[in-house]
Amino acid sequence: MSIEMSDNAIMCNNTDGDNTSEMDSNIISRIDNKSAGSERLIRTLYRDLDLISRISDNFSNTDPTQVGEFFITSIASRLNIAKAALFILESSQEDDDSQYMDQDIIGRGHNQEANDYIASILNNERDYLRLDQYVFSCVYHIGCGEVANDLHFTMNKGIFWINLKAGRPFNTTTNNNAPDRLYAGELERYGLAQLNLSYWVPLMNPERREVVGFVGLERFFPRNIDYDFLLHLSTKTAKALCTVILYRKLEKSRQNLTDQIHKLRTLYDVGRVLSAIDNRNNLLTQILSYAAKAANAAKGSIMLFDSASEYLETRVAYGVPEDIANKILNGTIITKKIKRGSGIAGQVAQSKVPAIVNDTNSNADFEHSKNEVSYTKSILCVPLLVHDDVIGVMNITNKNDGAVFDSKDLSIIMQVADQAAVAIYNAQLYELAVTDSLTKLYIRRHFFQKFSEEIRRARRTKKSLGLIMLDIDHFKSVNDIYGHQCGDYVLCEVASIIKNTVRELDLVGRYGGEEFVVLLVDSDTAGAKTAAHRIHKALETAEIVWRDGGKSKELRISVSIGISSYPIHSEEQSVLIQYSDVAMYYSKRTGRNKTTIFSPEVKEYVENELSRKAAKEESANR
């Protein structure tokens, strides 16, 4: 190692990275040449060796604060100075984790505005990582005040930076200790001017000649022995900081790998679940649950467009009380509709551009609900796109840990949304194929198909099934008096009441005209009778009001019900349908608004009744 000295700098040429034996030789020669008998000098030199040896033992230390504390306190004590600070390289061009930025999500069904927004979000935590920038922060200081604690700046040009890269200690004051105007602008820009430090020592990676940090001292008086100590300790400290930086990179890579594994696992789970669900409500619930958990969010919702594609309606909510979530899912609670282009969700749906709002209180476009249950502090909203058409939006709100939504959350939620949108669209097409367009209940053909599946399952599991047939009483009179539009309204209301009264696992279908059919899974005759009683009660208390031309008419609607069950009455689907129909006919002929369980006596009555009716009609035709 050779040392070239000038008034303001020391040139350090280290040919082998670090050579402690050479340092020992230098120290011995100084003892021989200067004052071999001086106890004070010997104590100083041995103390220097001890300090340097101790920091060598700390190469494995991965806490930059501890490394900084050791170095600064050692320097301050050795040189008798009151102000000093150590800055470490936080990131550089080599830390640009482009593989983590998930740029593959850009361009998939999004317009250019969306792509630009996504790119800016994905880069917002790394906007300092352009190829010509280095970011430093203060990890330890003495005497520099509170301002140094949060000092964090980007350095990429200027004479100060050039001197650091050259690896030479240098002064930023003139010979009479006045600030050198050559450095004033840079020091002010970095926030270093207010620290009142004047002597700067680069800390270099010895293998790559890269700046890994630097030290600022309030002053430095040139003495050869002090230079030796400072340079050797700086070399050791630089090695320790290289270990810190390497550890940080490894830790960051480990975290990125963990995030990628989490993302892949989430996407795999979502894909596996979506492929097995044919019920849209269950589908929406599963999608939202996975998305919220993936982003560690407390709440969420999926909003889909109505039939006219003008208003967004909440179809499923996550993170609210279970009874409220079920009522939203079943349509019992009608949430506020959002017009396309209005509010955060409406704007996302219109522009196809995702949005992150981490402080809704300061966002003029966000309207807070007065309900504390649905209060939103922060929101990540992404469009649900199918063939470049928006079918709705997914809202993920309120991080569990109070943190903000970032690029990682955006990335994974958008990929979940991509899968979800296609699955929801397919589910909508499936619903159109299997449900009645008016009542939204299963059409007769699909109900029978599901009925057959349940019978096969009941045979395997030795379970019972209950079958209910319903017919709206005096429905013809409703059509005759109020018109067929009113009749359609009554059919929809009754269908909704039946569906909301039975369990979610039960099957409800429109049998034909004003007749409905319900299959009660894992339920016997008694269970079917209980369900029938609930339906009667729900209709008695329901407010079914028909409004026409400014006039309102409250309608009192009742139903006649017939019940049969598997396997007590029969094990054949067609026979069970026939028996429930016979029992329902009995209810209609013996008073209406009642429930009848099939029995041989009921069958005999109905057969006799039908025989008498047929004979009467035959006689009239003669």
Buried (B, 14 or more C-beta within 10 A) or exposed (E): BEEEEEEBBBEBEBEEEBBBEBBEEBBEEBBEEEEEEEEEBBEBBEBBBEBBEEBBEBBEBBEBEBBBBBBBBBBBEBBEBEBBBBBBBBBBEEBBBEEBBBBEBBEBBBEEEBBEBBBEBBBEEBEBBEEEBBBBBBBBBBBBEEEBEEBEBBBEEBBBBEBBBBBBBBBBBEEEEEBBEEBEEBBEBBBBBEBEBBBBBBBBBBEEEBBBBBBBBBBBEEEEBBBBBBBBBBBBBBBBBBBBBEBBBEEBEEEBEEBBEEBEEBBEBBEEBBEEBEBBBBBBBBBBBBBBBBBEBBBBBBBBBEEEBEBBBBBBBBBBEEEBBBBBBEBEBEBEBBEBEBBBBBBBBBBBBBBBBBEBEEBEEBEEEEEEEBEBBBBBBBBBBBEEBBBBBBBBBBBEEEEEBBBBBBBBBBBBBBBBBBBBBBBBEBBEEBBBEEBBBBBBEBBBEBBEEBBEEBEEEEBBBBBBBBBBBBBEEBBEEBEEEBBEBBBBBBBBBBBBBBEEEBBBBBBEEBBBBBBBBBBBBEBBBEBBEBBBEBBEEBEBEBEEEEEEEEBEBBBBBBBBBBBBBBEEBEEBBBBBBBBBBBBBBEEBBBBBBBBEEBBEBBEEBEEEEEEEEEEEEE
